[in-house]
Amino acid sequence: MSTFNYDLIVIGAGPGGYVAAVRASQLGLKVAVVEKDKLGGVCGNWGCIPSKALINQAEFYHAIPALEHLGVKVDASGLDYAKVYQKSRDAAERSGKGVQFLMKKNKVEVVSGSAVLSGPNEVTVDGGKKLTARFLLVATGSRPRQIPGFEFDETTVLSSTGILSLQKLPKSLLILGSGAIGMEFAFVMRTFGVEVSVIEMLPRILPVEDPETAAVVEKAFVKSGVKFLVGTKALSLKKNAKGVEIAVERADKKQETLSAEKILVAVGRVPNTENLGLEKLGVQLDRGFILTKDYYQTAVPSIFAIGDVVPSPLLAHVASKEGEIAVEFMASQLGKAPVPHEKKLDGNLIPGATYCEPQIASFGWTEDKAKEKNVAYKAYSFPFTGNGKANAIERPEGLVKVLFDPKTHEILGGHVVGHNATEIVHELLLAKKAELLPEDIATMVHAHPTISEAVMEAGRGAEGWAIHI
């Protein structure tokens, strides 16, 4: 008989925690999840899901000119953004109910409250109730990073949560940061008519993406009326009756003042690792991130950590996969599963996605990184202008780019920008994971007309025989 209440206690029910709990239950572990807020975490409630609902509504609105071209008369003067907001909350609620269903279906016990690790095999919930388990898994996620002088008040200085809570559109919006969050909200707000300016400290927007694909997004955004200030540092902020004023310094050291009704600060996220009792137990941290070994095991063998609290890409799908790897290892230690093949995620197999229009998605090496690290590569880009489907649906802005080893033709990276980029990037990623070559993609029959044919043509181009260009 086990002396523990559970085989596994998961702290946090976001996309890392709840997926880990379900997978552990499937493998025969007795599991509990402790969650202080709502099931689904930030992703389901104030991130991935509601933001994509906003983007979906923005895309409907974005289609009005196309309808008017057909002679349809559209009166957009009655736009009620509160209803757009409600759509996002409906999506979040459905997501939460879905996670509730999964917990019940998989017999995972849900404990409401805040947990502190009070021992290597024990958590204390809300300062009183003690629960024990053979393994503990920390999956407490992250929160928006604050900048000194730009602290959130969620009225004029907004975090990603604050802008998702808006029920009335501002007339103007400044956005600090041109990463995925900043660009997605720039698309939503500008589409609904807000004056948007994006301030980026680095020399170009979407700095983690390949420059060629990022340039396609920038061109489309500029055409829509978004203003970009790159190589620009935000110095200070003042609030006034009309909103905010911020002082900025451009790359040439010249300073100027920008004003808007609201400002969104989207400059990254920080891990939620404070006040969990980690250090007292010997769990090692670096700048707030939990350090882990193979299978996401910490320096304390019974304690594991996944998702935004560990130093890997802060992405929902990364958290989910890390959770699966961790609990499969735990199950192997209990004799319920084989030891998993993956000890940790391969960073070159992690896709990134930004859901603006045009979309942008990628994995592996960029040209910038390859040059920086002296990695030998060749690159081939196939433009959407050569793709029948993209032209038929009037979405010719985009391209598929493949980076590959000049000798072996091994795929080193994949980059897609354009309509449905976040969907079609996975064909390239699967090829990379399966150790296929561009030739294998090039010779596979693709349905016509599809955007995915651009992936085939990129494979052909890498082999030197693209047809439609």
C-alpha positions as CSV (number, residue, x, y, z in Angstrom):
1,M,0.0,0.0,0.0
2,S,1.2,3.5,-0.9
3,T,1.8,5.9,1.9
4,F,0.9,8.8,-0.5
5,N,-2.5,10.2,-1.3
6,Y,-1.7,10.3,-5.0
7,D,0.9,9.1,-7.5
8,L,1.1,12.7,-8.9
9,I,0.0,16.1,-7.8
10,V,0.1,18.8,-10.6
11,I,0.2,22.4,-9.5
12,G,-1.4,24.5,-12.2
13,A,-4.1,23.5,-14.7
14,G,-2.9,25.4,-17.8
15,P,-2.0,23.6,-21.1
16,G,1.0,22.1,-19.4
17,G,-0.6,21.0,-16.2
18,Y,-3.9,19.6,-17.4
19,V,-2.4,17.8,-20.4
20,A,0.2,16.2,-18.0
21,A,-2.7,15.2,-15.7
22,V,-4.7,13.6,-18.4
23,R,-1.6,11.7,-19.8
24,A,-0.7,10.5,-16.3
25,S,-4.2,9.2,-15.7
26,Q,-4.1,7.4,-19.1
27,L,-1.0,5.6,-17.9
28,G,-2.6,4.5,-14.7
29,L,-1.5,7.1,-12.2
30,K,-3.7,8.5,-9.5
31,V,-3.7,12.2,-10.1
32,A,-4.8,15.5,-8.5
33,V,-4.5,19.0,-9.9
34,V,-4.4,22.1,-7.7
35,E,-5.5,25.3,-9.4
36,K,-6.1,28.6,-7.7
37,D,-8.1,30.1,-10.6
38,K,-9.8,28.6,-13.6
39,L,-9.0,25.4,-15.4
40,G,-7.2,26.0,-18.7
41,G,-4.8,28.6,-17.2
42,V,-3.8,31.8,-19.0
43,C,-3.9,30.1,-22.4
44,G,-7.5,29.0,-22.1
45,N,-8.9,32.0,-20.2
46,W,-6.8,35.1,-21.0
47,G,-4.4,34.1,-23.8
48,C,-4.4,31.7,-26.7
49,I,-8.1,30.9,-27.0
50,P,-9.8,34.3,-26.4
51,S,-7.2,36.1,-28.4
52,K,-7.8,33.9,-31.4
53,A,-11.6,34.5,-31.0
54,L,-10.9,38.2,-31.3
55,I,-8.7,37.6,-34.4
56,N,-11.5,35.6,-35.9
57,Q,-14.0,38.5,-35.4
58,A,-11.4,40.9,-36.8
59,E,-11.0,38.7,-39.9
60,F,-14.8,38.9,-40.5
61,Y,-14.7,42.7,-40.2
62,H,-11.6,42.7,-42.5
63,A,-13.7,41.1,-45.2
64,I,-16.1,44.0,-45.5
65,P,-14.3,45.6,-48.5
66,A,-14.4,42.3,-50.4
67,L,-18.1,42.1,-49.8
68,E,-18.6,45.7,-51.0
69,H,-16.6,44.9,-54.1
70,L,-19.4,42.4,-54.9
71,G,-22.0,45.1,-54.6
72,V,-23.1,44.2,-51.0
73,K,-23.8,47.3,-49.0
74,V,-22.4,47.0,-45.5
75,D,-23.1,49.6,-42.8
76,A,-20.3,49.1,-40.2
77,S,-21.2,52.2,-38.2
78,G,-23.1,50.0,-35.7
79,L,-20.0,48.0,-34.6
80,D,-20.4,47.1,-30.9
81,Y,-17.0,46.0,-29.7
82,A,-18.6,44.7,-26.5
83,K,-20.1,41.9,-28.6
84,V,-16.7,41.1,-30.0
85,Y,-15.4,40.9,-26.5
86,Q,-18.2,38.6,-25.5
87,K,-17.3,36.3,-28.3
88,S,-13.9,35.9,-26.8
89,R,-15.3,35.2,-23.4
90,D,-17.6,32.6,-24.9
91,A,-14.6,30.9,-26.4
92,A,-12.8,31.0,-23.1
93,E,-15.8,29.5,-21.3
94,R,-16.1,26.7,-23.8
95,S,-12.4,26.0,-23.4
96,G,-12.7,25.9,-19.6
97,K,-15.7,23.5,-19.8
98,G,-13.7,21.3,-22.1
99,V,-10.9,21.0,-19.6
100,Q,-13.5,20.3,-16.8
101,F,-14.8,17.5,-19.0
102,L,-11.4,16.0,-19.5
103,M,-10.6,16.1,-15.8
104,K,-13.9,14.2,-15.0
105,K,-13.5,11.8,-17.9
106,N,-9.9,10.9,-16.8
107,K,-10.8,10.7,-13.1
108,V,-8.4,13.5,-12.2
109,E,-9.3,15.1,-8.9
110,V,-9.4,18.9,-9.0
111,V,-8.4,20.8,-5.8
112,S,-9.2,24.5,-5.8
113,G,-6.7,26.8,-4.0
114,S,-3.1,28.0,-3.9
115,A,-0.5,25.3,-3.3
116,V,2.9,25.6,-1.6
117,L,5.4,22.8,-1.8
118,S,5.9,21.9,1.9
119,G,8.0,18.8,1.3
120,P,9.6,16.8,-1.5
121,N,6.3,14.8,-1.6
122,E,3.9,17.2,-0.1
123,V,1.9,20.3,-1.0
124,T,-0.1,22.5,1.4
125,V,-3.2,24.1,-0.1
126,D,-4.4,27.5,1.1
127,G,-2.2,27.2,4.2
128,G,-4.0,24.2,5.7
129,K,-4.9,21.1,3.7
130,K,-1.9,18.8,3.1
131,L,-1.7,16.4,0.2
132,T,1.0,14.0,-0.6
133,A,2.2,12.3,-3.8
134,R,5.1,10.2,-5.1
135,F,5.7,13.0,-7.6
136,L,5.0,16.7,-7.7
137,L,4.8,18.6,-11.0
138,V,5.1,22.4,-11.0
139,A,3.2,24.0,-13.9
140,T,2.3,27.4,-12.6
141,G,2.9,29.3,-15.9
142,S,3.9,32.9,-16.3
143,R,2.6,36.5,-16.3
144,P,3.2,39.6,-18.4
145,R,6.5,41.3,-17.8
146,Q,6.3,44.8,-16.3
147,I,8.8,47.6,-17.1
148,P,9.7,50.1,-14.4
149,G,7.8,53.2,-15.1
150,F,5.3,51.4,-17.3
151,E,3.5,49.4,-14.6
152,F,0.1,48.0,-15.5
153,D,-3.0,49.7,-14.3
154,E,-5.2,47.9,-16.8
155,T,-7.0,51.1,-17.6
156,T,-4.6,53.1,-19.7
157,V,-1.4,50.9,-19.3
158,L,-2.5,47.5,-20.4
159,S,-1.1,43.9,-20.2
160,S,-2.3,41.2,-22.6
161,T,-5.0,40.4,-20.0
162,G,-6.0,44.0,-19.9
163,I,-6.4,44.5,-23.6
164,L,-8.4,41.2,-23.7
165,S,-10.8,42.7,-21.1
166,L,-11.6,45.9,-23.2
167,Q,-15.2,46.2,-24.1
168,K,-14.8,49.6,-25.8
169,L,-12.3,50.4,-28.5
170,P,-9.8,53.2,-27.9
171,K,-9.2,55.8,-30.6
172,S,-5.5,55.2,-30.5
173,L,-3.1,52.6,-29.1
174,L,0.7,52.4,-28.6
175,I,2.2,48.9,-28.4
176,L,5.5,48.2,-26.8
177,G,7.0,45.1,-28.4
178,S,6.5,43.5,-31.9
179,G,6.5,39.9,-30.9
180,A,3.6,37.6,-31.4
181,I,1.4,39.2,-28.7
182,G,2.1,42.8,-29.9
183,M,1.5,41.9,-33.6
184,E,-1.7,40.0,-33.0
185,F,-3.3,42.9,-31.1
186,A,-1.9,45.4,-33.6
187,F,-3.8,43.4,-36.2
188,V,-7.1,43.2,-34.2
189,M,-7.1,46.9,-33.1
190,R,-6.1,48.3,-36.5
191,T,-8.7,46.2,-38.3
192,F,-11.4,47.6,-36.1
193,G,-10.2,51.2,-36.9
194,V,-7.9,52.0,-34.0
195,E,-4.8,54.2,-34.8
196,V,-1.9,51.8,-33.9
197,S,1.8,52.5,-33.5
198,V,4.2,49.7,-32.6
199,I,7.5,50.5,-30.8
200,E,10.3,47.9,-31.1
201,M,13.7,48.4,-29.4
202,L,15.4,46.0,-31.8
203,P,16.2,46.9,-35.5
204,R,13.2,45.1,-37.0
205,I,9.8,43.8,-36.1
206,L,9.2,40.1,-35.2
207,P,12.9,39.8,-34.3
208,V,12.8,36.0,-33.7
209,E,11.4,35.4,-37.2
210,D,13.4,35.1,-40.4
211,P,13.9,38.6,-41.8
212,E,12.4,37.7,-45.2
213,T,9.1,36.4,-43.8
214,A,8.9,39.3,-41.2
215,A,9.2,41.8,-44.0
216,V,6.0,40.4,-45.6
217,V,4.1,41.0,-42.4
218,E,5.5,44.5,-42.0
219,K,4.5,45.5,-45.6
220,A,1.0,44.3,-45.0
221,F,0.7,46.1,-41.7
222,V,2.1,49.3,-43.1
223,K,-0.4,49.1,-45.9
224,S,-3.2,48.8,-43.4
225,G,-2.0,51.9,-41.6
226,V,0.0,50.5,-38.7
227,K,3.0,52.7,-37.8
228,F,6.3,51.0,-36.8
229,L,9.1,52.6,-34.8
230,V,12.0,50.2,-34.8
231,G,15.3,50.7,-33.1
232,T,13.3,52.8,-30.6
233,K,13.5,52.7,-26.8
234,A,10.7,53.8,-24.6
235,L,12.1,56.0,-21.8
236,S,9.2,57.2,-19.7
237,L,5.5,57.4,-19.4
238,K,3.1,60.1,-18.2
239,K,-0.7,59.8,-17.8
240,N,-3.0,62.6,-18.6
241,A,-6.7,63.2,-19.1
242,K,-6.5,62.1,-22.7
243,G,-4.5,58.9,-22.1
244,V,-0.7,58.5,-22.1
245,E,2.4,60.3,-23.3
246,I,5.6,58.4,-23.7
247,A,9.1,59.7,-24.4
248,V,11.1,57.5,-26.8
249,E,14.6,57.6,-28.2
250,R,15.2,56.6,-31.8
251,A,18.2,54.8,-33.2
252,D,19.8,58.1,-34.0
253,K,19.5,59.1,-30.3
254,K,16.8,61.7,-31.1
255,Q,14.0,61.9,-28.6
256,E,10.4,62.5,-29.2
257,T,7.0,62.2,-27.4
258,L,4.2,59.9,-28.6
259,S,0.7,60.1,-27.3
260,A,-2.3,57.7,-27.4
261,E,-5.4,56.9,-25.5
262,K,-4.0,53.6,-24.2
263,I,-0.7,51.6,-24.3
264,L,-0.2,47.9,-24.5
265,V,3.1,46.6,-22.9
266,A,3.9,43.3,-24.6
267,V,7.6,42.8,-23.9
268,G,7.6,39.2,-22.7
269,R,6.6,37.2,-19.7
270,V,8.1,36.1,-16.3
271,P,7.7,32.7,-14.6
272,N,5.3,32.3,-11.6
273,T,7.8,30.6,-9.3
274,E,7.7,32.9,-6.2
275,N,6.2,31.8,-2.9
276,L,6.0,28.1,-3.9
277,G,8.6,27.0,-1.4
278,L,11.0,25.7,-4.1
279,E,14.3,27.1,-2.8
280,K,13.7,25.7,0.7
281,L,13.5,22.2,-0.8
282,G,16.6,22.5,-2.8
283,V,15.0,23.2,-6.2
284,Q,17.5,25.3,-8.2
285,L,16.3,28.5,-10.0
286,D,18.0,30.9,-12.4
287,R,16.5,34.3,-12.9
288,G,13.2,32.9,-11.7
289,F,13.2,29.9,-14.0
290,I,13.4,26.4,-12.5
291,L,16.4,24.4,-13.7
292,T,15.6,20.8,-14.8
293,K,17.6,17.8,-15.9
294,D,16.4,15.0,-18.2
295,Y,12.6,14.4,-18.3
296,Y,12.1,17.9,-16.6
297,Q,13.2,16.5,-13.2
298,T,14.6,19.1,-10.8
299,A,17.5,18.7,-8.4
300,V,14.9,17.2,-6.0
301,P,14.1,13.8,-7.7
302,S,10.4,13.8,-6.8
303,I,9.8,17.3,-8.1
304,F,9.4,18.1,-11.8
305,A,8.7,21.4,-13.6
306,I,7.3,22.2,-17.1
307,G,6.1,25.0,-19.2
308,D,6.7,28.7,-18.7
309,V,8.5,28.1,-15.3
310,V,11.4,26.4,-17.1
311,P,13.9,28.0,-19.5
312,S,12.3,26.8,-22.8
313,P,10.1,28.7,-25.2
314,L,7.1,30.1,-23.4
315,L,4.5,28.5,-25.6
316,A,1.4,26.5,-24.7
317,H,2.3,23.6,-27.0
318,V,5.7,23.4,-25.5
319,A,4.2,23.1,-22.0
320,S,1.9,20.4,-23.1
321,K,4.6,18.3,-24.7
322,E,7.0,18.8,-21.7
323,G,4.2,17.6,-19.5
324,E,3.7,14.4,-21.5
325,I,7.5,13.7,-21.4
326,A,7.7,14.3,-17.6
327,V,4.7,12.1,-16.7
328,E,5.7,9.3,-19.1
329,F,9.0,9.2,-17.2
330,M,7.2,9.1,-13.9
331,A,5.0,6.3,-15.1
332,S,8.2,4.4,-16.2
333,Q,9.5,4.7,-12.6
334,L,6.3,3.1,-11.3
335,G,6.5,0.3,-13.8
336,K,3.5,1.5,-15.8
337,A,5.2,2.6,-19.1
338,P,8.5,2.4,-20.9
339,V,11.1,5.1,-20.5
340,P,10.2,7.8,-23.0
341,H,12.5,8.3,-26.0
342,E,12.6,12.1,-25.6
343,K,14.5,13.4,-22.6
344,K,13.8,17.0,-23.4
345,L,12.3,18.8,-26.4
346,D,14.5,19.5,-29.4
347,G,14.4,23.3,-29.8
348,N,14.7,22.9,-33.6
349,L,11.4,20.9,-33.7
350,I,9.3,23.5,-31.8
351,P,7.0,25.5,-34.1
352,G,6.3,29.2,-33.4
353,A,3.2,30.9,-34.7
354,T,1.8,34.4,-34.9
355,Y,-1.9,34.6,-35.8
356,C,-2.1,38.0,-37.4
357,E,-3.0,38.5,-41.1
358,P,-0.8,37.5,-42.9
359,Q,0.1,34.7,-40.5
360,I,3.7,33.8,-39.8
361,A,5.1,30.4,-38.6
362,S,8.5,28.8,-38.3
363,F,10.8,26.3,-36.7
364,G,14.5,25.7,-36.6
365,W,17.3,27.9,-38.0
366,T,16.8,31.4,-39.4
367,E,19.3,32.9,-41.8
368,D,20.4,35.4,-39.1
369,K,21.1,32.7,-36.5
370,A,22.8,30.4,-39.1
371,K,25.2,33.3,-40.1
372,E,25.8,34.2,-36.4
373,K,26.7,30.6,-35.5
374,N,28.6,29.9,-38.8
375,V,26.2,27.1,-39.8
376,A,26.5,26.3,-43.4
377,Y,23.1,26.5,-45.2
378,K,21.3,27.2,-48.4
379,A,17.9,28.7,-48.6
380,Y,15.0,28.6,-51.1
381,S,11.9,30.7,-51.0
382,F,8.8,30.0,-53.1
383,P,6.3,33.0,-53.3
384,F,2.6,32.6,-52.9
385,T,2.3,34.6,-56.2
386,G,3.2,31.3,-57.9
387,N,0.5,29.4,-56.0
388,G,-2.9,28.9,-57.8
389,K,-5.0,28.7,-54.6
390,A,-3.4,31.8,-53.1
391,N,-4.2,33.8,-56.2
392,A,-7.7,32.3,-56.5
393,I,-8.6,33.5,-53.0
394,E,-6.8,36.8,-53.5
395,R,-4.1,36.1,-50.9
396,P,-0.9,36.3,-52.9
397,E,1.1,37.9,-50.1
398,G,3.4,35.2,-48.6
399,L,6.1,32.6,-49.2
400,V,7.4,29.3,-48.0
401,K,11.1,29.2,-47.2
402,V,13.3,26.2,-46.6
403,L,16.8,26.3,-45.1
404,F,18.8,23.2,-45.8
405,D,22.3,21.7,-45.5
406,P,24.2,22.4,-48.8
407,K,25.8,18.9,-48.7
408,T,23.2,16.5,-47.2
409,H,20.1,18.6,-48.0
410,E,18.9,18.0,-44.4
411,I,16.2,20.5,-43.5
412,L,17.5,23.0,-41.0
413,G,14.5,25.3,-40.8
414,G,11.2,26.1,-42.2
415,H,9.5,29.5,-42.5
416,V,6.0,30.3,-43.8
417,V,4.2,33.6,-44.1
418,G,0.8,34.2,-45.6
419,H,-2.7,32.7,-45.5
420,N,-3.0,29.7,-43.2
421,A,0.8,29.7,-42.5
422,T,0.3,28.4,-39.0
423,E,-1.4,25.3,-40.4
424,I,0.8,24.4,-43.4
425,V,4.2,24.9,-41.5
426,H,3.6,21.4,-40.0
427,E,4.2,19.6,-43.2
428,L,7.8,20.9,-43.2
429,L,8.1,20.2,-39.5
430,L,7.0,16.6,-39.9
431,A,9.5,16.2,-42.7
432,K,12.2,17.5,-40.5
433,K,11.2,15.3,-37.6
434,A,11.0,12.2,-39.8
435,E,14.4,13.1,-41.3
436,L,13.0,13.5,-44.8
437,L,14.6,15.7,-47.4
438,P,13.2,18.5,-49.6
439,E,13.2,15.9,-52.4
440,D,10.6,13.8,-50.5
441,I,8.3,16.8,-50.2
442,A,9.0,17.7,-53.8
443,T,8.0,14.3,-55.2
444,M,4.9,13.8,-53.0
445,V,1.6,14.5,-54.9
446,H,-0.2,17.5,-53.4
447,A,-3.9,18.2,-54.1
448,H,-4.5,21.1,-56.5
449,P,-5.3,23.9,-55.8
450,T,-4.0,24.1,-52.2
451,I,-1.8,26.5,-50.4
452,S,0.3,23.4,-49.4
453,E,1.5,23.2,-53.0
454,A,3.7,26.1,-52.1
455,V,5.5,23.7,-49.7
456,M,5.9,21.2,-52.5
457,E,7.3,23.9,-54.7
458,A,9.7,25.1,-52.0
459,G,11.0,21.5,-51.8
460,R,11.4,21.4,-55.6
461,G,13.1,24.7,-55.5
462,A,15.6,23.4,-53.0
463,E,16.4,20.6,-55.4
464,G,16.7,23.1,-58.3
465,W,13.5,22.3,-60.3
466,A,10.5,24.5,-59.1
467,I,7.8,24.5,-61.7
468,H,5.6,27.5,-61.0
469,I,8.1,30.3,-60.9
